[in-house]
Amino acid sequence: MAAKKEISGYIKLQINGGQANPAPPVGPALGQRGINIMEFCKAFNDKTKAFTGKPIPVIITVYKDKKFDFEIKSPPASYFIKEAAKLKSGSKEPGRNIVATITKKQAEEIAKQKMKDLNAHDLEQAVKIIAGSARSMGIEVKE
């Protein structure tokens, strides 16, 4: 059995799918850990072709031997909520100023897409999390 690799750290980034390149923030974040930047960009872009242009959170595990693994998460809930409400950004004054509404059905769709990254036991709880995120962006969820 192979010895377990020693982890030297983690890097969390949010990169648009299929668009990782050596420019900041990717290059400097990886370069200071001694990771082969082009190798990461190529692997990330291959894995995220389907999500081109969508913001993809990624957690990179860096090992002592400068090798790395990475795990991609689903785009942030706020991205899906803005997409459903057809908005560029949330309210400047959430709580006071409601800028849009989404339906409960749309919130459910978002919850299904985000389920593996949400801290929820079932869809109902996941929908509540999404509705809370929407509220904090000044977007109302209607039945």
N, CA and C atoms as an extended XYZ file, in Angstrom:
429
Properties=species:S:1:pos:R:3:atomname:S:1:resname:S:1:resid:I:1 pbc="F F F"
N         0.842       -1.199        0.000 N   MET     1
C         0.000        0.000        0.000 CA  MET     1
C         0.876        1.247        0.000 C   MET     1
N         0.546        2.193       -0.844 N   ALA     2
C         1.343        3.424       -0.959 CA  ALA     2
C         1.198        4.277        0.294 C   ALA     2
N         2.278        4.913        0.651 N   ALA     3
C         2.240        5.806        1.809 CA  ALA     3
C         1.336        6.990        1.480 C   ALA     3
N         0.634        7.466        2.500 N   LYS     4
C        -0.261        8.592        2.301 CA  LYS     4
C         0.576        9.846        2.031 C   LYS     4
N         0.184       10.592        1.001 N   LYS     5
C         0.927       11.805        0.644 CA  LYS     5
C         0.766       12.840        1.749 C   LYS     5
N         1.837       13.582        2.012 N   GLU     6
C         1.762       14.632        3.009 CA  GLU     6
C         1.206       15.895        2.381 C   GLU     6
N         0.175       16.441        3.013 N   ILE     7
C        -0.465       17.646        2.495 CA  ILE     7
C         0.250       18.868        3.056 C   ILE     7
N         0.599       19.801        2.168 N   SER     8
C         1.254       21.006        2.674 CA  SER     8
C         0.254       22.154        2.806 C   SER     8
N        -0.921       22.032        2.190 N   GLY     9
C        -1.925       23.082        2.359 CA  GLY     9
C        -3.039       23.011        1.341 C   GLY     9
N        -3.961       23.953        1.478 N   TYR    10
C        -5.114       24.025        0.581 CA  TYR    10
C        -5.190       25.427        0.000 C   TYR    10
N        -5.662       25.524       -1.232 N   ILE    11
C        -5.892       26.829       -1.848 CA  ILE    11
C        -7.346       26.831       -2.304 C   ILE    11
N        -8.091       27.856       -1.900 N   LYS    12
C        -9.480       27.976       -2.353 CA  LYS    12
C        -9.555       29.141       -3.324 C   LYS    12
N       -10.074       28.862       -4.512 N   LEU    13
C       -10.218       29.898       -5.529 CA  LEU    13
C       -11.598       29.793       -6.158 C   LEU    13
N       -12.016       30.851       -6.816 N   GLN    14
C       -13.237       30.789       -7.609 CA  GLN    14
C       -12.856       31.253       -9.009 C   GLN    14
N       -12.969       30.344       -9.966 N   ILE    15
C       -12.522       30.606      -11.328 CA  ILE    15
C       -13.690       30.337      -12.267 C   ILE    15
N       -13.831       31.135      -13.316 N   ASN    16
C       -14.874       30.862      -14.293 CA  ASN    16
C       -14.555       29.560      -15.019 C   ASN    16
N       -15.562       28.702      -15.159 N   GLY    17
C       -15.385       27.391      -15.774 CA  GLY    17
C       -14.730       27.473      -17.140 C   GLY    17
N       -13.737       26.620      -17.356 N   GLY    18
C       -13.055       26.547      -18.638 CA  GLY    18
C       -12.185       27.760      -18.949 C   GLY    18
N       -11.983       28.646      -17.952 N   GLN    19
C       -11.242       29.873      -18.227 CA  GLN    19
C       -10.075       30.116      -17.276 C   GLN    19
N        -9.521       29.053      -16.681 N   ALA    20
C        -8.366       29.229      -15.799 CA  ALA    20
C        -7.167       29.601      -16.657 C   ALA    20
N        -6.404       30.598      -16.224 N   ASN    21
C        -5.180       30.972      -16.932 CA  ASN    21
C        -4.148       31.455      -15.912 C   ASN    21
N        -2.886       31.569      -16.304 N   PRO    22
C        -1.834       31.908      -15.346 CA  PRO    22
C        -1.910       33.335      -14.791 C   PRO    22
N        -2.818       34.145      -15.296 N   ALA    23
C        -2.943       35.517      -14.793 CA  ALA    23
C        -3.495       35.509      -13.363 C   ALA    23
N        -3.326       36.608      -12.611 N   PRO    24
C        -3.923       36.677      -11.276 CA  PRO    24
C        -5.421       36.460      -11.372 C   PRO    24
N        -6.093       35.846      -10.395 N   PRO    25
C        -5.559       35.387       -9.112 CA  PRO    25
C        -4.936       33.990       -9.158 C   PRO    25
N        -5.123       33.257      -10.250 N   VAL    26
C        -4.678       31.864      -10.303 CA  VAL    26
C        -3.154       31.723      -10.220 C   VAL    26
N        -2.443       32.388      -11.135 N   GLY    27
C        -0.986       32.263      -11.195 CA  GLY    27
C        -0.273       32.499       -9.868 C   GLY    27
N        -0.441       33.693       -9.264 N   PRO    28
C         0.263       33.979       -8.005 CA  PRO    28
C        -0.111       33.005       -6.881 C   PRO    28
N        -1.394       32.637       -6.784 N   ALA    29
C        -1.835       31.740       -5.710 CA  ALA    29
C        -1.147       30.379       -5.826 C   ALA    29
N        -1.015       29.875       -7.056 N   LEU    30
C        -0.394       28.566       -7.257 CA  LEU    30
C         1.126       28.679       -7.258 C   LEU    30
N         1.635       29.746       -7.852 N   GLY    31
C         3.083       29.935       -7.967 CA  GLY    31
C         3.785       29.964       -6.627 C   GLY    31
N         3.187       30.625       -5.640 N   GLN    32
C         3.847       30.708       -4.340 CA  GLN    32
C         3.895       29.365       -3.625 C   GLN    32
N         3.069       28.420       -4.067 N   ARG    33
C         3.109       27.067       -3.489 CA  ARG    33
C         3.955       26.123       -4.344 C   ARG    33
N         4.485       26.626       -5.452 N   GLY    34
C         5.344       25.807       -6.303 CA  GLY    34
C         4.601       24.817       -7.185 C   GLY    34
N         3.333       25.092       -7.451 N   ILE    35
C         2.531       24.195       -8.292 CA  ILE    35
C         2.745       24.562       -9.760 C   ILE    35
N         2.753       23.564      -10.632 N   ASN    36
C         2.848       23.808      -12.071 CA  ASN    36
C         1.532       24.453      -12.516 C   ASN    36
N         1.592       25.740      -12.805 N   ILE    37
C         0.394       26.525      -13.096 CA  ILE    37
C        -0.319       26.040      -14.364 C   ILE    37
N         0.459       25.795      -15.428 N   MET    38
C        -0.168       25.363      -16.681 CA  MET    38
C        -0.834       23.997      -16.537 C   MET    38
N        -0.202       23.126      -15.759 N   GLU    39
C        -0.768       21.789      -15.533 CA  GLU    39
C        -2.136       21.918      -14.853 C   GLU    39
N        -2.214       22.793      -13.839 N   PHE    40
C        -3.493       23.004      -13.152 CA  PHE    40
C        -4.523       23.601      -14.111 C   PHE    40
N        -4.127       24.656      -14.835 N   CYS    41
C        -5.072       25.337      -15.738 CA  CYS    41
C        -5.663       24.361      -16.756 C   CYS    41
N        -4.782       23.535      -17.338 N   LYS    42
C        -5.213       22.571      -18.350 CA  LYS    42
C        -6.222       21.580      -17.737 C   LYS    42
N        -5.887       21.026      -16.566 N   ALA    43
C        -6.759       20.048      -15.913 CA  ALA    43
C        -8.089       20.683      -15.511 C   ALA    43
N        -8.033       21.895      -14.941 N   PHE    44
C        -9.251       22.585      -14.496 CA  PHE    44
C       -10.149       22.886      -15.700 C   PHE    44
N        -9.556       23.414      -16.769 N   ASN    45
C       -10.348       23.768      -17.948 CA  ASN    45
C       -10.995       22.545      -18.589 C   ASN    45
N       -10.272       21.407      -18.594 N   ASP    46
C       -10.851       20.175      -19.137 CA  ASP    46
C       -12.052       19.740      -18.311 C   ASP    46
N       -11.899       19.795      -16.976 N   LYS    47
C       -12.969       19.341      -16.085 CA  LYS    47
C       -14.181       20.253      -16.090 C   LYS    47
N       -13.995       21.526      -16.419 N   THR    48
C       -15.099       22.489      -16.287 CA  THR    48
C       -15.616       23.021      -17.622 C   THR    48
N       -15.313       22.322      -18.715 N   LYS    49
C       -15.796       22.763      -20.038 CA  LYS    49
C       -17.306       22.985      -20.045 C   LYS    49
N       -18.035       22.109      -19.374 N   ALA    50
C       -19.493       22.182      -19.363 CA  ALA    50
C       -20.003       23.437      -18.656 C   ALA    50
N       -19.191       24.026      -17.787 N   PHE    51
C       -19.625       25.189      -17.009 CA  PHE    51
C       -18.981       26.478      -17.517 C   PHE    51
N       -18.601       26.535      -18.781 N   THR    52
C       -17.890       27.697      -19.312 CA  THR    52
C       -18.587       28.998      -18.934 C   THR    52
N       -17.800       29.908      -18.345 N   GLY    53
C       -18.318       31.219      -17.976 CA  GLY    53
C       -18.974       31.293      -16.618 C   GLY    53
N       -19.294       30.125      -16.020 N   LYS    54
C       -19.920       30.147      -14.687 CA  LYS    54
C       -18.822       30.141      -13.627 C   LYS    54
N       -19.017       30.882      -12.529 N   PRO    55
C       -17.995       30.890      -11.479 CA  PRO    55
C       -17.975       29.535      -10.768 C   PRO    55
N       -16.814       28.894      -10.737 N   ILE    56
C       -16.692       27.571      -10.127 CA  ILE    56
C       -15.727       27.647       -8.942 C   ILE    56
N       -16.233       27.413       -7.722 N   PRO    57
C       -15.313       27.346       -6.582 CA  PRO    57
C       -14.481       26.066       -6.695 C   PRO    57
N       -13.204       26.157       -6.394 N   VAL    58
C       -12.321       24.995       -6.474 CA  VAL    58
C       -11.439       24.968       -5.239 C   VAL    58
N       -11.262       23.772       -4.682 N   ILE    59
C       -10.363       23.600       -3.541 CA  ILE    59
C        -9.202       22.750       -4.022 C   ILE    59
N        -8.008       23.338       -3.982 N   ILE    60
C        -6.814       22.644       -4.452 CA  ILE    60
C        -6.054       22.131       -3.235 C   ILE    60
N        -5.783       20.826       -3.220 N   THR    61
C        -4.991       20.225       -2.155 CA  THR    61
C        -3.558       20.154       -2.647 C   THR    61
N        -2.652       20.808       -1.928 N   VAL    62
C        -1.246       20.848       -2.329 CA  VAL    62
C        -0.465       19.869       -1.458 C   VAL    62
N         0.316       18.999       -2.102 N   TYR    63
C         1.123       18.028       -1.367 CA  TYR    63
C         2.560       18.515       -1.250 C   TYR    63
N         3.292       17.946       -0.283 N   LYS    64
C         4.687       18.335       -0.032 CA  LYS    64
C         5.569       18.176       -1.282 C   LYS    64
N         5.260       17.186       -2.133 N   ASP    65
C         6.088       16.948       -3.321 CA  ASP    65
C         5.675       17.847       -4.505 C   ASP    65
N         4.899       18.908       -4.227 N   LYS    66
C         4.432       19.889       -5.216 CA  LYS    66
C         3.363       19.337       -6.168 C   LYS    66
N         2.910       18.126       -5.914 N   LYS    67
C         1.805       17.591       -6.706 CA  LYS    67
C         0.519       18.167       -6.103 C   LYS    67
N        -0.589       18.039       -6.829 N   PHE    68
C        -1.845       18.585       -6.318 CA  PHE    68
C        -3.041       17.786       -6.811 C   PHE    68
N        -4.129       17.896       -6.076 N   ASP    69
C        -5.435       17.378       -6.486 CA  ASP    69
C        -6.370       18.566       -6.358 C   ASP    69
N        -7.478       18.534       -7.066 N   PHE    70
C        -8.445       19.595       -6.826 CA  PHE    70
C        -9.855       19.060       -6.936 C   PHE    70
N       -10.743       19.724       -6.206 N   GLU    71
C       -12.135       19.328       -6.163 CA  GLU    71
C       -12.950       20.538       -6.596 C   GLU    71
N       -13.837       20.330       -7.577 N   ILE    72
C       -14.664       21.461       -7.993 CA  ILE    72
C       -16.021       21.365       -7.323 C   ILE    72
N       -16.538       22.508       -6.923 N   LYS    73
C       -17.854       22.592       -6.279 CA  LYS    73
C       -18.838       23.158       -7.304 C   LYS    73
N       -20.116       23.166       -6.945 N   SER    74
C       -21.081       23.769       -7.866 CA  SER    74
C       -21.001       25.296       -7.716 C   SER    74
N       -21.392       26.039       -8.761 N   PRO    75
C       -21.342       27.504       -8.668 CA  PRO    75
C       -22.113       28.001       -7.439 C   PRO    75
N       -21.764       29.192       -6.923 N   PRO    76
C       -22.438       29.693       -5.720 CA  PRO    76
C       -23.944       29.866       -5.924 C   PRO    76
N       -24.695       29.710       -4.835 N   ALA    77
C       -26.159       29.853       -4.891 CA  ALA    77
C       -26.534       31.212       -5.469 C   ALA    77
N       -25.781       32.252       -5.102 N   SER    78
C       -26.105       33.598       -5.583 CA  SER    78
C       -26.058       33.656       -7.110 C   SER    78
N       -25.160       32.890       -7.713 N   TYR    79
C       -25.064       32.859       -9.174 CA  TYR    79
C       -26.365       32.316       -9.773 C   TYR    79
N       -26.835       31.178       -9.228 N   PHE    80
C       -28.067       30.555       -9.733 CA  PHE    80
C       -29.281       31.448       -9.473 C   PHE    80
N       -29.297       32.102       -8.293 N   ILE    81
C       -30.433       32.959       -7.942 CA  ILE    81
C       -30.498       34.140       -8.903 C   ILE    81
N       -29.350       34.759       -9.171 N   LYS    82
C       -29.322       35.887      -10.114 CA  LYS    82
C       -29.744       35.426      -11.506 C   LYS    82
N       -29.322       34.221      -11.879 N   GLU    83
C       -29.675       33.671      -13.183 CA  GLU    83
C       -31.197       33.464      -13.264 C   GLU    83
N       -31.788       32.909      -12.209 N   ALA    84
C       -33.232       32.649      -12.188 CA  ALA    84
C       -34.020       33.957      -12.229 C   ALA    84
N       -33.517       34.978      -11.524 N   ALA    85
C       -34.216       36.266      -11.475 CA  ALA    85
C       -33.835       37.162      -12.658 C   ALA    85
N       -32.923       36.667      -13.508 N   LYS    86
C       -32.431       37.424      -14.667 CA  LYS    86
C       -31.861       38.781      -14.246 C   LYS    86
N       -31.009       38.759      -13.225 N   LEU    87
C       -30.395       39.984      -12.703 CA  LEU    87
C       -28.893       39.956      -12.869 C   LEU    87
N       -28.283       41.137      -12.915 N   LYS    88
C       -26.826       41.236      -12.941 CA  LYS    88
C       -26.273       41.191      -11.516 C   LYS    88
N       -27.003       41.816      -10.565 N   SER    89
C       -26.541       41.799       -9.171 CA  SER    89
C       -27.739       41.897       -8.240 C   SER    89
N       -27.507       41.587       -6.986 N   GLY    90
C       -28.580       41.634       -5.990 CA  GLY    90
C       -28.896       43.076       -5.608 C   GLY    90
N       -29.773       43.252       -4.620 N   SER    91
C       -30.175       44.565       -4.153 CA  SER    91
C       -29.027       45.255       -3.428 C   SER    91
N       -28.950       46.584       -3.570 N   LYS    92
C       -27.944       47.346       -2.825 CA  LYS    92
C       -28.376       47.448       -1.357 C   LYS    92
N       -29.684       47.358       -1.114 N   GLU    93
C       -30.210       47.420        0.254 CA  GLU    93
C       -31.136       46.240        0.514 C   GLU    93
N       -30.569       45.012        0.655 N   PRO    94
C       -31.455       43.859        0.900 CA  PRO    94
C       -32.248       44.076        2.186 C   PRO    94
N       -33.478       43.585        2.211 N   GLY    95
C       -34.308       43.767        3.393 CA  GLY    95
C       -35.194       44.993        3.239 C   GLY    95
N       -34.679       46.032        2.599 N   ARG    96
C       -35.456       47.246        2.378 CA  ARG    96
C       -35.972       47.299        0.957 C   ARG    96
N       -35.087       46.941        0.051 N   ASN    97
C       -35.373       47.135       -1.356 CA  ASN    97
C       -35.395       45.775       -2.052 C   ASN    97
N       -36.581       45.315       -2.442 N   ILE    98
C       -36.682       44.030       -3.131 CA  ILE    98
C       -36.556       44.280       -4.628 C   ILE    98
N       -35.545       43.662       -5.243 N   VAL    99
C       -35.268       43.952       -6.652 CA  VAL    99
C       -35.887       42.938       -7.613 C   VAL    99
N       -36.267       41.769       -7.107 N   ALA   100
C       -36.835       40.758       -8.001 CA  ALA   100
C       -37.521       39.674       -7.179 C   ALA   100
N       -38.196       38.772       -7.873 N   THR   101
C       -38.774       37.612       -7.196 CA  THR   101
C       -38.429       36.373       -8.012 C   THR   101
N       -38.307       35.248       -7.304 N   ILE   102
C       -38.191       33.964       -7.985 CA  ILE   102
C       -39.283       33.078       -7.393 C   ILE   102
N       -39.655       32.049       -8.109 N   THR   103
C       -40.718       31.170       -7.612 CA  THR   103
C       -40.109       30.107       -6.710 C   THR   103
N       -40.973       29.490       -5.909 N   LYS   104
C       -40.498       28.418       -5.042 CA  LYS   104
C       -39.947       27.277       -5.905 C   LYS   104
N       -40.562       27.075       -7.077 N   LYS   105
C       -40.105       26.036       -7.995 CA  LYS   105
C       -38.670       26.328       -8.457 C   LYS   105
N       -38.369       27.600       -8.770 N   GLN   106
C       -37.008       27.969       -9.169 CA  GLN   106
C       -36.037       27.721       -8.009 C   GLN   106
N       -36.466       28.066       -6.790 N   ALA   107
C       -35.620       27.843       -5.616 CA  ALA   107
C       -35.333       26.349       -5.451 C   ALA   107
N       -36.347       25.513       -5.735 N   GLU   108
C       -36.171       24.051       -5.656 CA  GLU   108
C       -35.163       23.563       -6.681 C   GLU   108
N       -35.255       24.089       -7.906 N   GLU   109
C       -34.300       23.706       -8.961 CA  GLU   109
C       -32.875       24.039       -8.543 C   GLU   109
N       -32.687       25.247       -7.983 N   ILE   110
C       -31.362       25.679       -7.525 CA  ILE   110
C       -30.893       24.747       -6.406 C   ILE   110
N       -31.795       24.440       -5.478 N   ALA   111
C       -31.457       23.566       -4.354 CA  ALA   111
C       -31.005       22.188       -4.847 C   ALA   111
N       -31.673       21.678       -5.899 N   LYS   112
C       -31.282       20.375       -6.451 CA  LYS   112
C       -29.869       20.434       -7.025 C   LYS   112
N       -29.555       21.528       -7.726 N   GLN   113
C       -28.221       21.663       -8.314 CA  GLN   113
C       -27.137       21.813       -7.249 C   GLN   113
N       -27.483       22.470       -6.127 N   LYS   114
C       -26.509       22.764       -5.082 CA  LYS   114
C       -26.473       21.698       -3.984 C   LYS   114
N       -27.386       20.736       -4.031 N   MET   115
C       -27.583       19.789       -2.929 CA  MET   115
C       -26.287       19.195       -2.378 C   MET   115
N       -25.376       18.747       -3.243 N   LYS   116
C       -24.179       18.085       -2.722 CA  LYS   116
C       -23.257       19.028       -1.946 C   LYS   116
N       -23.383       20.337       -2.184 N   ASP   117
C       -22.547       21.294       -1.464 CA  ASP   117
C       -23.262       21.978       -0.300 C   ASP   117
N       -24.564       21.713       -0.159 N   LEU   118
C       -25.311       22.353        0.924 CA  LEU   118
C       -25.300       21.470        2.170 C   LEU   118
N       -25.418       22.127        3.305 N   ASN   119
C       -25.435       21.395        4.568 CA  ASN   119
C       -26.892       21.125        4.945 C   ASN   119
N       -27.578       20.313        4.147 N   ALA   120
C       -28.996       20.056        4.373 CA  ALA   120
C       -29.281       18.560        4.248 C   ALA   120
N       -30.250       18.087        5.023 N   HIS   121
C       -30.592       16.654        5.009 CA  HIS   121
C       -31.565       16.304        3.900 C   HIS   121
N       -32.417       17.255        3.525 N   ASP   122
C       -33.397       16.964        2.488 CA  ASP   122
C       -33.655       18.208        1.641 C   ASP   122
N       -34.435       18.031        0.602 N   LEU   123
C       -34.692       19.110       -0.338 CA  LEU   123
C       -35.380       20.298        0.331 C   LEU   123
N       -36.299       20.015        1.248 N   GLU   124
C       -37.038       21.085        1.923 CA  GLU   124
C       -36.085       22.034        2.656 C   GLU   124
N       -35.124       21.445        3.371 N   GLN   125
C       -34.135       22.273        4.085 CA  GLN   125
C       -33.268       23.033        3.085 C   GLN   125
N       -32.888       22.366        2.007 N   ALA   126
C       -32.057       22.998        0.989 CA  ALA   126
C       -32.767       24.205        0.386 C   ALA   126
N       -34.075       24.070        0.144 N   VAL   127
C       -34.858       25.175       -0.418 CA  VAL   127
C       -34.857       26.355        0.555 C   VAL   127
N       -34.947       26.067        1.874 N   LYS   128
C       -34.919       27.139        2.881 CA  LYS   128
C       -33.581       27.878        2.849 C   LYS   128
N       -32.497       27.135        2.660 N   ILE   129
C       -31.168       27.754        2.579 CA  ILE   129
C       -31.111       28.685        1.368 C   ILE   129
N       -31.594       28.195        0.219 N   ILE   130
C       -31.594       28.994       -1.010 CA  ILE   130
C       -32.484       30.227       -0.841 C   ILE   130
N       -33.657       30.043       -0.225 N   ALA   131
C       -34.571       31.172       -0.005 CA  ALA   131
C       -33.905       32.219        0.889 C   ALA   131
N       -33.156       31.765        1.879 N   GLY   132
C       -32.429       32.682        2.766 CA  GLY   132
C       -31.374       33.458        1.999 C   GLY   132
N       -30.652       32.763        1.119 N   SER   133
C       -29.647       33.432        0.293 CA  SER   133
C       -30.317       34.471       -0.605 C   SER   133
N       -31.449       34.100       -1.178 N   ALA   134
C       -32.172       35.019       -2.062 CA  ALA   134
C       -32.608       36.255       -1.278 C   ALA   134
N       -33.170       36.025       -0.079 N   ARG   135
C       -33.611       37.146        0.769 CA  ARG   135
C       -32.451       38.097        1.072 C   ARG   135
N       -31.281       37.513        1.355 N   SER   136
C       -30.127       38.357        1.696 CA  SER   136
C       -29.626       39.140        0.482 C   SER   136
N       -30.122       38.780       -0.703 N   MET   137
C       -29.763       39.516       -1.920 CA  MET   137
C       -30.870       40.471       -2.339 C   MET   137
N       -31.959       40.546       -1.519 N   GLY   138
C       -33.082       41.413       -1.859 CA  GLY   138
C       -33.981       40.801       -2.919 C   GLY   138
N       -34.024       39.466       -2.951 N   ILE   139
C       -34.876       38.770       -3.920 CA  ILE   139
C       -35.885       37.935       -3.144 C   ILE   139
N       -37.164       38.137       -3.469 N   GLU   140
C       -38.234       37.466       -2.756 CA  GLU   140
C       -38.542       36.111       -3.401 C   GLU   140
N       -38.878       35.120       -2.565 N   VAL   141
C       -39.292       33.824       -3.092 CA  VAL   141
C       -40.786       33.701       -2.906 C   VAL   141
N       -41.524       33.566       -4.018 N   LYS   142
C       -42.984       33.458       -3.961 CA  LYS   142
C       -43.413       32.038       -4.256 C   LYS   142
N       -44.557       31.675       -3.698 N   GLU   143
C       -45.115       30.329       -3.910 CA  GLU   143
C       -45.340       30.068       -5.376 C   GLU   143
